[in-house]
Amino acid sequence: LKNIQKMQLQKTNNEILAVVHYDTISEYTEHLIRLMESGVKLTEKGKVYDESTIRTYRAFLRYFNEFQQLHSAKFTFAEMNYRTAEAFKGFLNDKNLTKNSVSAYTKKLKAVLKEAFRDGLSLWNGSGLKTPIELTTQVSQNLNEVRRMKDVAVTKSAKNILDQYIINSFLGLRYHTFKEFITNPKLYIKEYEGANYVDITDSKNDKQFIIPLGETVLSILHENDYQFNVVSRQFFSSSLKLLAEKAGIVNVVIKNITIGGKKSAFAQSKYKMISSHTARRSFATRLSRKLSKDNVANLTTHSSVQQLNTYIREENIDKIKHLFGNEVFNEKI
């Protein structure tokens, strides 16, 4: 009894010092999320968890609670084994989620089990549980499409967003790093032998971006006096879609994706697939056509050319367009 009272006192005074004693996986997950949100629990690299990661943990917990309700139970760590985890994956597929969403929520289950294993609550750390991802259809934009969007960005708000999008189409930063840059551009602009460049470290993985600054970016920065109205990522992406639609970027893209465990293909207008991340993908795709893949990987901080290749995913037309007009296709019978 004294030990229980001591444990409760520790938890009341400071959750960090509390002896963790949660029987169910859902309660323990809530505990972890609270520590992440408060900044008490950090990533393995010593960083604060970003909002998107915490949202994914929250979404995982919602689905896991639904899974428990389906089985009229609250699963303890003693009841969580490989078969139960696979049943959870099957439940996610039955919800008609994409393969990557199923993978993301399964990874969060593995992460929770790993933490519980460290805390001595679980005998299984999630090892052996597979979380395969899918290379889904993504789009990039050429400069002509961006120019068309520029022609329809007539309002001050639309121009502000498009200017930022154009800047990152020439920098290729991850969005959270770009947001840090655009908040105070002068802080990250440096000079070397008369040439300007951006030098910024990714706050998420500590990788250093060093990107040459060209006239297009410098001109936009100067025109805006290095000050921009930073909006939410959701509003940023929705505004880009609207501009792209107005600019007539409505060509059909066949989107391949696995939903509910079944491969599907459906047609979608390109403008609907444009987002804040398209700027980085467009940067990598455009440069890969003119520079060596090693140089592009260094600029984008991809760990290898192989990783870069899965990222840019050049359209098949780009791989064979040099064959158009070849006489072998015009031979007479």
C-alpha positions as CSV (number, residue, x, y, z in Angstrom):
1,L,0.0,0.0,0.0
2,K,2.8,2.4,0.9
3,N,4.5,1.7,-2.5
4,I,1.2,2.5,-4.3
5,Q,0.7,5.7,-2.4
6,K,4.3,6.7,-3.2
7,M,3.8,6.0,-6.9
8,Q,0.6,8.1,-6.9
9,L,2.3,10.9,-5.1
10,Q,5.1,10.9,-7.7
11,K,2.6,11.0,-10.5
12,T,0.7,13.9,-8.9
13,N,3.8,16.0,-8.4
14,N,5.6,15.3,-11.7
15,E,4.6,13.0,-14.4
16,I,8.2,12.6,-15.6
17,L,9.2,11.1,-12.2
18,A,6.1,8.9,-12.0
19,V,6.4,5.2,-12.1
20,V,4.4,4.4,-15.2
21,H,1.7,1.9,-14.3
22,Y,-0.8,1.6,-17.1
23,D,-2.4,-1.8,-17.8
24,T,-4.1,-1.0,-21.1
25,I,-2.4,0.1,-24.3
26,S,-4.9,3.0,-24.9
27,E,-4.2,4.5,-21.4
28,Y,-0.5,4.2,-21.9
29,T,-0.7,5.8,-25.4
30,E,-2.6,8.8,-23.8
31,H,0.2,9.1,-21.3
32,L,2.8,9.2,-24.1
33,I,0.9,11.8,-26.1
34,R,0.6,14.0,-23.0
35,L,4.4,13.9,-22.6
36,M,5.0,14.6,-26.3
37,E,2.6,17.6,-26.2
38,S,4.2,19.1,-23.1
39,G,7.7,18.7,-24.5
40,V,8.7,16.4,-21.7
41,K,9.2,13.4,-24.0
42,L,11.6,14.1,-26.9
43,T,12.5,12.1,-30.0
44,E,15.4,9.8,-30.0
45,K,17.4,12.6,-31.6
46,G,16.5,14.9,-28.7
47,K,13.9,17.0,-30.7
48,V,10.4,18.1,-29.7
49,Y,7.7,16.1,-31.4
50,D,6.1,18.1,-34.3
51,E,2.4,18.6,-34.5
52,S,1.9,16.2,-37.5
53,T,3.6,13.3,-35.6
54,I,1.4,13.9,-32.5
55,R,-1.7,14.1,-34.8
56,T,-0.8,10.7,-36.2
57,Y,-0.5,9.3,-32.7
58,R,-3.9,10.7,-31.9
59,A,-5.4,9.2,-35.1
60,F,-3.8,5.8,-34.2
61,L,-5.4,6.0,-30.8
62,R,-8.8,6.8,-32.3
63,Y,-8.6,3.7,-34.6
64,F,-7.3,1.5,-31.8
65,N,-10.2,2.5,-29.6
66,E,-12.6,1.6,-32.4
67,F,-10.8,-1.7,-32.7
68,Q,-11.2,-2.3,-29.0
69,Q,-14.9,-1.4,-29.1
70,L,-15.3,-3.9,-32.0
71,H,-14.0,-6.6,-29.7
72,S,-15.7,-5.3,-26.6
73,A,-12.4,-5.2,-24.8
74,K,-9.5,-2.9,-23.7
75,F,-6.4,-4.7,-24.6
76,T,-3.6,-5.0,-22.0
77,F,0.0,-5.4,-22.9
78,A,-0.2,-9.1,-21.9
79,E,-2.9,-9.6,-24.6
80,M,-1.0,-7.8,-27.3
81,N,0.9,-10.2,-29.5
82,Y,1.7,-10.6,-33.2
83,R,-1.6,-12.0,-34.1
84,T,-3.5,-9.3,-32.3
85,A,-1.4,-6.6,-34.0
86,E,-2.1,-8.3,-37.4
87,A,-5.8,-8.3,-36.6
88,F,-5.5,-4.5,-36.0
89,K,-3.9,-4.1,-39.4
90,G,-6.8,-6.1,-40.9
91,F,-9.2,-3.8,-39.1
92,L,-7.5,-0.7,-40.6
93,N,-7.8,-2.2,-44.1
94,D,-11.4,-2.9,-43.5
95,K,-11.8,0.8,-42.8
96,N,-10.7,1.4,-46.5
97,L,-7.6,3.3,-45.5
98,T,-4.7,3.6,-47.9
99,K,-1.7,1.3,-47.5
100,N,0.4,4.1,-46.3
101,S,-2.1,5.1,-43.6
102,V,-2.3,1.5,-42.4
103,S,1.5,1.5,-42.3
104,A,1.6,4.8,-40.4
105,Y,-0.8,3.7,-37.7
106,T,0.9,0.3,-37.4
107,K,4.2,2.0,-36.9
108,K,2.7,4.0,-34.1
109,L,1.5,0.8,-32.4
110,K,5.1,-0.6,-32.7
111,A,6.4,2.7,-31.2
112,V,4.0,2.4,-28.3
113,L,5.0,-1.2,-27.7
114,K,8.7,-0.3,-27.9
115,E,8.2,2.4,-25.2
116,A,6.2,0.0,-23.0
117,F,8.9,-2.6,-23.4
118,R,11.4,-0.1,-22.2
119,D,9.2,0.8,-19.2
120,G,8.9,-2.9,-18.3
121,L,5.2,-3.1,-19.1
122,S,5.2,-5.2,-22.3
123,L,7.1,-8.4,-23.0
124,W,6.9,-7.7,-26.7
125,N,8.4,-4.6,-28.4
126,G,6.6,-5.1,-31.7
127,S,9.5,-6.8,-33.5
128,G,8.6,-8.7,-36.6
129,L,5.5,-6.6,-37.3
130,K,5.8,-5.4,-41.0
131,T,4.8,-1.9,-42.0
132,P,5.3,-1.8,-45.8
133,I,4.7,1.5,-47.6
134,E,3.6,2.3,-51.2
135,L,5.2,4.6,-53.7
136,T,2.0,6.5,-54.6
137,T,1.5,8.7,-57.6
138,Q,2.9,12.2,-57.0
139,V,3.2,15.2,-59.2
140,S,5.7,17.9,-59.9
141,Q,5.4,21.1,-61.8
142,N,7.4,22.6,-64.6
143,L,8.1,26.3,-64.7
144,N,5.6,27.0,-67.4
145,E,2.8,25.8,-65.1
146,V,4.1,28.0,-62.3
147,R,4.1,31.0,-64.7
148,R,0.4,30.3,-65.5
149,M,-0.4,30.3,-61.8
150,K,1.4,33.6,-61.4
151,D,-0.8,35.2,-64.0
152,V,-4.0,34.4,-62.0
153,A,-2.5,35.3,-58.6
154,V,-4.1,38.8,-58.6
155,T,-5.0,39.2,-54.9
156,K,-2.4,40.2,-52.3
157,S,-3.0,37.0,-50.4
158,A,-2.7,34.8,-53.4
159,K,0.5,36.5,-54.5
160,N,2.0,36.1,-51.0
161,I,1.4,32.3,-51.1
162,L,2.6,31.9,-54.7
163,D,5.7,33.9,-54.1
164,Q,6.6,31.6,-51.2
165,Y,5.8,28.5,-53.4
166,I,8.1,29.8,-56.2
167,I,10.9,30.5,-53.7
168,N,10.8,26.9,-52.4
169,S,10.5,25.6,-56.0
170,F,14.1,27.0,-56.3
171,L,15.3,25.9,-52.8
172,G,13.7,22.5,-52.4
173,L,13.5,22.7,-48.6
174,R,11.2,20.4,-46.5
175,Y,8.2,22.4,-45.6
176,H,8.8,22.8,-41.9
177,T,12.4,24.0,-42.7
178,F,11.1,26.3,-45.4
179,K,8.6,27.8,-43.0
180,E,11.5,28.5,-40.6
181,F,13.4,30.1,-43.5
182,I,10.6,32.3,-44.8
183,T,9.9,33.7,-41.3
184,N,13.3,35.4,-41.3
185,P,15.1,34.9,-44.6
186,K,18.0,37.2,-43.9
187,L,19.1,35.1,-41.0
188,Y,19.9,32.2,-43.3
189,I,21.3,33.9,-46.4
190,K,25.1,34.0,-46.6
191,E,27.7,35.0,-49.1
192,Y,30.7,33.2,-50.6
193,E,33.0,34.9,-53.0
194,G,30.2,37.1,-54.2
195,A,27.6,34.4,-54.5
196,N,24.6,34.2,-52.2
197,Y,23.3,30.9,-50.8
198,V,20.9,29.6,-48.1
199,D,22.4,27.8,-45.2
200,I,19.8,26.3,-42.8
201,T,19.7,23.1,-40.7
202,D,16.6,20.9,-40.8
203,S,15.2,21.1,-37.3
204,K,13.8,17.6,-37.6
205,N,16.8,15.5,-38.6
206,D,19.7,18.0,-38.2
207,K,20.7,17.8,-41.9
208,Q,22.2,20.9,-43.4
209,F,20.7,22.5,-46.5
210,I,23.1,24.6,-48.5
211,I,21.4,25.9,-51.7
212,P,22.7,28.5,-54.1
213,L,20.4,31.6,-54.5
214,G,19.6,32.7,-58.0
215,E,18.1,35.9,-59.4
216,T,14.5,34.7,-59.3
217,V,14.5,34.1,-55.5
218,L,16.5,37.2,-54.7
219,S,14.1,39.3,-56.8
220,I,11.1,37.9,-55.0
221,L,12.7,38.4,-51.6
222,H,13.7,42.0,-52.4
223,E,10.2,42.8,-53.8
224,N,8.7,41.6,-50.5
225,D,11.3,43.4,-48.4
226,Y,12.1,39.9,-47.0
227,Q,8.8,39.8,-45.2
228,F,6.0,37.3,-45.8
229,N,2.7,36.4,-44.2
230,V,3.1,32.8,-43.0
231,V,-0.1,30.8,-43.1
232,S,-1.1,27.3,-42.0
233,R,0.1,24.5,-44.2
234,Q,-3.5,23.4,-44.9
235,F,-4.5,26.9,-46.1
236,F,-1.2,27.1,-48.1
237,S,-2.0,23.9,-50.0
238,S,-5.7,24.7,-50.6
239,S,-4.7,28.1,-52.0
240,L,-2.2,26.5,-54.4
241,K,-4.9,24.1,-55.6
242,L,-7.3,27.0,-56.3
243,L,-4.6,28.9,-58.2
244,A,-3.7,25.8,-60.3
245,E,-7.3,25.2,-61.1
246,K,-7.8,28.8,-62.2
247,A,-4.6,28.5,-64.3
248,G,-6.1,25.6,-66.2
249,I,-3.8,22.9,-64.8
250,V,-6.5,20.3,-65.2
251,N,-4.8,17.6,-67.2
252,V,-5.8,14.1,-66.0
253,V,-3.3,12.1,-63.9
254,I,-3.9,8.4,-63.3
255,K,-3.4,7.9,-59.6
256,N,-2.4,4.4,-58.4
257,I,-3.0,3.6,-54.8
258,T,-3.9,0.7,-52.5
259,I,-7.0,1.2,-50.5
260,G,-8.5,-1.4,-48.2
261,G,-5.8,-3.8,-49.3
262,K,-6.9,-3.6,-52.9
263,K,-5.0,-1.8,-55.7
264,S,-7.0,0.9,-57.3
265,A,-6.4,3.4,-60.2
266,F,-8.5,6.5,-60.8
267,A,-8.3,9.6,-62.8
268,Q,-7.7,13.0,-61.0
269,S,-7.1,16.5,-62.2
270,K,-3.5,17.5,-61.6
271,Y,-4.4,20.7,-59.7
272,K,-6.0,18.5,-57.0
273,M,-2.7,16.8,-56.3
274,I,-0.7,20.0,-55.9
275,S,0.3,20.9,-52.3
276,S,3.0,22.7,-50.3
277,H,5.3,19.6,-50.8
278,T,5.0,19.9,-54.6
279,A,7.6,22.7,-54.6
280,R,10.3,20.4,-53.1
281,R,9.4,17.6,-55.5
282,S,9.4,20.0,-58.5
283,F,12.9,21.3,-57.5
284,A,14.3,17.8,-57.3
285,T,12.7,16.7,-60.6
286,R,13.8,19.8,-62.5
287,L,17.4,19.7,-61.3
288,S,17.7,15.9,-62.0
289,R,17.2,16.6,-65.7
290,K,20.2,19.0,-65.8
291,L,22.5,18.0,-63.0
292,S,24.0,14.8,-61.8
293,K,21.9,12.8,-59.4
294,D,24.8,13.0,-56.8
295,N,24.6,16.8,-56.9
296,V,20.8,16.8,-56.6
297,A,20.9,14.4,-53.7
298,N,23.4,16.6,-51.9
299,L,21.2,19.7,-52.4
300,T,18.0,17.9,-51.2
301,T,19.9,16.1,-48.4
302,H,18.7,12.7,-49.6
303,S,21.0,10.0,-48.2
304,S,21.6,8.3,-51.6
305,V,20.8,8.5,-55.3
306,Q,18.6,5.5,-54.9
307,Q,16.4,7.3,-52.3
308,L,16.3,10.4,-54.6
309,N,15.1,8.2,-57.5
310,T,12.1,6.9,-55.4
311,Y,11.4,10.5,-54.4
312,I,11.4,12.3,-57.8
313,R,9.8,9.3,-59.6
314,E,10.2,10.7,-63.1
315,E,7.2,10.2,-65.3
316,N,7.7,7.4,-67.9
317,I,7.3,9.9,-70.7
318,D,10.5,11.6,-69.5
319,K,12.4,8.4,-69.8
320,I,11.5,7.6,-73.4
321,K,10.6,11.0,-75.0
322,H,14.1,11.1,-76.7
323,L,12.8,8.1,-78.8
324,F,9.9,10.1,-80.4
325,G,10.5,10.4,-84.1
326,N,12.9,7.4,-84.2
327,E,12.7,5.7,-87.5
328,V,12.2,2.3,-85.9
329,F,8.6,3.3,-85.1
330,N,7.9,4.4,-88.7
331,E,9.1,1.4,-90.6
332,K,6.8,0.3,-93.5
333,I,5.3,-3.1,-94.0
